[in-house]
Amino acid sequence: MYEKMRNQFGVKPRVFLYNRVMDALVRTGHLDLALSVYDDLKEDGLVEESVTFMVLVKGLCKCGRIDEMLEVLGRMRERLCKPDVFAYTALVKILVPAGNLDACLRVWEEMKRDRVEPDVKAYATMIVGLAKGGRVQEGYELFREMKGKGCLVDRVIYGALVEAFVAEGKVGLAFDLLKDLVSSGYRADLGIYICLIEGLCNLNRVQKAYKLFQLTVREGLEPDFLTVKPLLVAYAEANRMEEFCKLLEQMQKLGFPLIADLSKFFSVLVEKKGPMMALETFGQLKEKGHVSVEIYNIFMDSLHKIGEVKKALSLFDEMKGLSLKPDSFTYCTAILCLVDLGEIKEACACHNRIIEMSCIPSVAAYSSLTKGLCQIGEIDEAMLLVRDCLGNVSDGPLEFKYSLTIIHACKSNVAEKVIDVLNEMIEQGCSLDNVIYCSIISGMCKHGTIEEARKVFSNLRERNFLTESNTIVYDELLIDHMKKKTADLVLSSLKFFGLESKLKAKGCKLLPS
């Protein structure tokens, strides 16, 4: 429409319309087009308004083109439409979230140059931005400047500076700000206290941190887990279990969800110090009855991740001895551990317990158990598990999805079709594992021949996707699976013709009991 007005109809828009067009272009991310429209405005001999400049300045700020923005500000001054405090505050608000603090400071200098006095909002935006951006000292200088001018300092400013000083280990300066906050007539919020408690604990000043926690209780600030977390961690690290337990008792009296909070605590401690150190703390708490399925789950999972599967399973047995009822997560973790130890039968029992609970195993549990079944040659059971997983889990492993495609390709009894599927897998970045190889075995035994299956394995070996030793292993699996299928077929035939009892009567030991 704009182009039609100018070029087709020769109509020159007014400044107001130019401003609207430029603003729309800036808002939709077309800054360069907005600048070309600005050139048209000047070409038409029109005089810019303050709005014109501010549209461009904001657009250039958003794109981080600071030098160009300062040029436009200079042009704005030449036109005697100096930016006011609201304009400068708007620029700071654009630059701070973008993390462009150097540009913020340049804009601040421009504001001083224009002798524009920053208001409370401008100070607050700038100080909080500097504090959160790791430049707390510069933010603190602006804070002192603000105080010196008698401006009302918002509690948010205090909070940002306290947090930043604590992060730098300058807890003394943070406490000075707390005193200043209180003397200014404010009441410190819980967030400030939590920050200071953590800072003191990091400096091993745990007793002072505890006193600060007591202060939050007296002031009715309703402390939560985040308030006591640093204290609990500090007591546990120093093995100060008497103080630890006293704090737990106080938490219980204050109405904390103790077991839930202990679960959170052990998650933090395990992440920070590892499961072995955390288990020592847990060992002392078990005597007092501070146990839950969730806590055991945390330890079992973390121990499995570091390869301590026997220790994880000992906790599994221990929790059952305490009459705690394992949940689906517990059984899933147990499956992972049992498969790692080659205890596939016990892993299957855990899987069945999950199903009995009307729950769905995790993808990790499905994958682990399937691969375990493949390793012991239980191919049919593995394939059933694959189908079960894909029926219950929307984000089932890509190998599982391809395994069914491979079985479908096996129906043709043409090795090349199976190879085409494998090629597609490789192109998609999907790994070839036991599930895939056993899918070939299962599919070929049901729908094809050993010869065609061997063609597939030979192809993979030639392309270095399968080692010589693996080829031998999978070849044996293929033969064993075919033998099993043949035996099942013979047995079914004997039963059908009523010959089973006659063979047993003659003392035949060939049939399974």
N, C-alpha and C positions, 0 to 999 in steps of 0.2 A: 504494500500500500504506500509506504514511504517512498519507494523508488518510483512508483507511478506518479505520485504527486510532483516529484522533482523533475523527472526526466520526460515522462509522457505528456503531462499536463502543464508543466512549467510553473507549478504553484510552489512558492517559497513558504515552508512552515514557519510558524512563530517560534520564539525561544521556548515557550511552554511545551509545545509539541516535541521539539528537539529533545528537551529534558526527559519527557516521558518515553521517547523511543530509546534514548541512551540508557535510562534506568532499566527498562525492560530487557535490553540486551545484556547489561551487566548482571542482572538477576539470573538470567538463563545461561551465564557462563560464556558470553560472546563479547569479551572485552575489546578485542581488536576491531570488531565491527562497530562497537560503541565509539571507539576513538576515531574511526573513519567518518562516522556521523558528526562527531565534534568538528572534524576538519571541514565538513560541509557547512556547518553553522558559521564557522569563521569565514569561509569562502563567500557566503551570502551576506557578509558584512554585518552580522548580528552581534550584539554585545552579550557576553556571558553573564549569567546571574550566579549568586552564591550556590544555588541548587545545582547548577551545571557543573561547577567545580567539585562539589561534594560527591556527586554521583561518580565522577571519574576517580576521585581520590579514594573512595571506598572500594571501587572496583580494582584499582591498582594495588591497594592494601591486601585485598583478598588473594590476589595472585602473587603477592610477595615482590612486586616490582617497585621497591621502595624509592630508588633514585628517581624514577619517573614520577612517583607520587609527590616527592619533594619539589620537583620542577613545577608540577601543577599547583602546589601550594604557593610557590613563588609567584606564579602568574596570577593566582587569586589575590595575593597582596597587592600586586601592581594595579589590579582593577578595584582596589579599595574595598574589597569585601573579605576582610580578615576573618579566618575561622574563629568561632566562639568556643567556649568551654564544652558545649554539647557536641560540637563537631569533633573536637580533639578526643573527648571521652569515647565517642563512637569509633574513632580510629583505634584507640587502645583496646577496646572491646573486640575488634576484629583481629588484631595482631596477637593478643595474649593467648586465646585458645589455639592459635596456629603455632605457638611456641617460638614466635619470632621476637624474642625479648630485646635483641639489639635494635631492631626497628622500632620497638616500643620506646626505648630510651631516646632514640633520635627524634621521634614524634614529641616526646616529653620536652626535649631541648627546644624544639620548634615552638612549643606552647609557651615556654619561658621567654623565648625571643620575641614572641608577639605580646608578651606581658599579659597573658591570659592566666588568671588565677584558677588552679584546679579545684574542683568541688570535691565533696566527700566521696561521691561515686567514682570519680576519676582516680583519686588516691587509692580507694579500696581495690579497684580493678588492677591497678598497677602493682600495689604491694603484694596482693594475693598471687598475682601472676609471677612475680619475681621469686616469692617464697617457694611456690610449687615448682618453679623452673630451676631450682638449685642455686639461686642467687640471692640467698636470704640476707646477706649483709647489705646489699643495695636496697632491698625491700625494707630492712630495719632503718636505714638512713631516711628513707621517705616517711616511715612511720614517725620517727623523731621530728621530722620537719612538720608533719601533719599535727602532731601534739603541740609543737611550738606555736603554731598558728591558732591554737584553740579549737581545732575541728573535733567534732564528735567521732571517736574511733569506734567502729563497729566491732562486735565480738568475733565476727568472722575473720577479721584481720588478726586479732590476737591468736585465734586458733591456728591460722595458717603459719604465723611466725613461730609459735610454740612447736608445731609439728616439724617445721624446717630445722629449727635449732636442735631439737632432739635427734633428728636424722643425722645431723653433723656431730653428735656427741656433746653438744654445748648445753647440757641440762641446766647449768647454773643460770645462763641467760634466759632459758625457757621459764625457770622459776621466777626470775625477776619480772618477766612479762605477766605471769600469773598474779603476783603481788600488785602490779600496776593495774591489772584488770579488776581485781577486787577493790582496790582503793578508788577506782573510777566509778564504783557503784554497781558493777556488773556481778553476776553470779556465774562462775565457770561452769560450762556444761560437761557432761560425762566424757565426751570425746577428748577434751583437753586433759582431764585426769587420766584417762586410759593411756594417752600418749606419754605423759610424765611418768606414770608407773612403769611402762615398758622401758623408758629411757633410764630410769633409776636401776631397774633390774639388769639392764645391759652393762651398767657400771658396777654391778655387784653391790649396790646399796639397797639391799632387799628390805631391811628393817624400815627404812624411810618410805620405801614403796608401799609396804604393808600399812603404815600410818596413813598414807594418802588414800589407800583403799578404805580404811576405816572412816576417813573424812567423807567419802562419797556416800557411805551408809548413813552417817549422822545427818548429812544434808538432804537425805531422801532422794538421791539421784537415781535410785534403782539400778545398782551395778549389775552387769551381766557377765557372761563367760569371758568376753574380751577384756573385762576389767581384771579378772583374777588369773587369766591365762599366763601372763609373764611371771606372776608369783609362783604358780604351780610348777612351771618349767624350771624356775630358779631353784626352788626347794628340791625338786627331783634331781637336778644336775649336781647339787651339793649333798645329796643324800640326807637332807634334813627332813626325815619322814615324820617326826613328831609335829613339826610346824605344818607340814603338808596336811596331815590328818586333822589338825586343829582347824585349818582353813576349810577343809571339806565339811567339818561339823558346822562351822559358821555358815557356809554356803547352804547347807541343808536347812538350817534354822531360818535363813532369809528366803527360802522358797525356791532355790535354784533347782532345775531339773537335773539332779546330781548325776545319775547314770548317763544321761544324754551328754552332759557336759564333760564327763570323764571320757566318753568315746571321742569327743572333739579333742580333748587334751592329749590322749594317746596318739591320735592321728598327727597332731602337731609334733609331739615328742619323737615319734617314729621317724617322721620326715627330717627332723633336726638332728637327732642323735643315733638313729638306726634302731632296729627292733630289739637287739640284744640288751642295750642299756635300758630301753623302755620296759623290757620284760622283768628286769630287776625291780623296778618300781612297782610293776603290776603284781609281782610275787608277794610283796609286803601288803598290798591292798586286798588280795584275795582272802586273807585271814579275817578281814573285817567285813567280808561279804560284798565288797564293791566289784561285782562281776556282772557281765551281760554278754549275750550272744554277739552284739555289735563289737564289743571290745575284743573278744576272741577272733572275730572275723578280720579285724584290723591286723592283728598279729599273724594270723595264718596267711593272709594275703602278702604281707610284707616279708615274712620268712620264705614263702615260695619264690618271691621275686629275687631273693639273694641266694637261692639254691638250697636253703635249709629245709628240705621237704620233710625229712623225718621228724624234725622239731615241730613243724607245722602240724603233722599228723598226730603227734603226741598231744598237742593242744586240743585237737579234734576229739581224741579219746578222753582227755581230761574234762572237757566241757560236758560230754555225755555222762561222765561219772558224777558231775555236779547237778545232774537232772536239768541242765539247760537244754532247750529244744533247738537243735540246729535249724537254720532257715535255708532257703534255696542258695543264698550266697555262700554259706558254709559248705554245703554239698558241692557246689561248683568248684570252690577252691580245693576241696578234698579230691575231686576228680583229677584236677591238674597235677596234684602231688602224687596220687596213686599211679597215674599213667607214667609219670617221670620215673617211678620205681618199678614199672613193669607189672603192677598189680591191676591188671585190666578187669578181672572178674569183680574185684571189690569196687573199682571205678564204675562198672556197670550197675552195681547195687546202689551206689550213690545217685546215679542217673535215675534209676527207678524210683527212689525216694522223692526226688524232685517232681517227677510225674505224678506220684501219689498225692503230693501236696497241691496238685493243680497249678503248678508253676512251670515256667519255661526256663530251661538251662541257658546260661550265657553262651554267646558265640564262641568264646574261648573254651568253655567246657565241651561244647559240641565238637569243635575242631580237634581238641586234645584226645577225646575219647574215640573219635572216628579214626584218627591216625594210629591210636593204640590198637584198635581192632584190626586195622590193616596190617600192622606189624606182626600180629600173631596169626594172620591168614584168615580171619573171620570176615571175609569180603562181603558176603550177603548182609550180615548184620551192620557192617560199616555203611553199605549203600542205603539200608533202611534208615539209619541215623542221618545220613545226608538228606534224604527226602523229608524226614521229620523236621530237621533244622530249617530247610527251605520253606516248609509249610507253616512254621511258627515264627520265624525271624525274618523281618523285611530286609535287613541288611546282612543277609548270610554271606559267608565268604565267597569270593569270585570262583575259587577252585571248586566249591560245592556246586555252583550253578553250571560250570563247565562239565563237571563229572556226569551230570544227567544228559547233557548234550552229547558227550562221548558215547554213553550207552545207547542213545538213539542212533548215532552214526554207526555203531557196531551192528545194528539190525541189518544193515546192508551187506555185512560180511565182506566189506571192501576196505582194506587197510588205508588206501589213499584218502577216503572220506574222513577217517579218524585222524589222520595226519593233518588234513585241512583244518579240523577243529583245534588241534594242538598248535598249529601255526598261528591261528587267530588269537589263542591264549597268549602266546609269546609276544605277539604284536601289541596286545593290551597290557603287557607287563605283568602278567599273572605267572606265578611260579609253578613249576611242575613238582609235585610232591607225591607222597604215598597214596593219597586219595585219588589222584589222577591215574597213577599207574594201576591201582587196584580197580578203578573204573574200567580200564581197558580189559583187565583180566575177567572181571565180572561180566562185562558186555560181550566179550568174545566167547566166553564159555556158554553163555545163554543163547547167543545168536550167531556165533561164527565158529572159527576153528583156531587151533593153536598156531597153525602156520601163519594165518593172517595177523594174529597178535604178535608173533615174533617179527614179522615185517615192520610193525610199528616200533617195537623196541630196538630193532636194528637201525632204523632210521634215526631214532633219538640218540643212539650210541654214536653213530657216524657224525652227528652234529654236536657231539660232546655234551649233550643234555643228560646222558646216562652213562655211568662208568661201567667197565667190564664186570666188576664184582656185583653191581646193582642189577645188571642184566641177568646174571646167573641166579641171583636171589629171586627176581621177579619171574624168571623162567620156571623155577622150582614151584613158586606159588601158583603159577598158571597150570602146571601139571597136577599139583595136589588138588587144586580146585576142580579140575576136570575129572580126576579120580573120584572125588567126593560126589560130584554130580552124577557120575556113572553108578557109583555105589547106591546112592539114593534112588536112582531109577530102577536098579535091580531089586532093591528091597521093596519098593512100591509094587513091582511086578509080582514078586513072591507073595506079598500080602493079598494082592488082587486075586491071584489064582489059588489061594488057600494053602500054599506050600510051606509057609513059615513054621507051622506047628509040626509038620512032618519032619522037617530038617532038625528042629529042636529035639524031637523024639529020638532021632538017630544020633543025638549027641553032637551035632554040628556046632563048632565054636566060631564060625566065620561071621555070624550075624551079631550085631551089637545087642547088648542086653537091654 
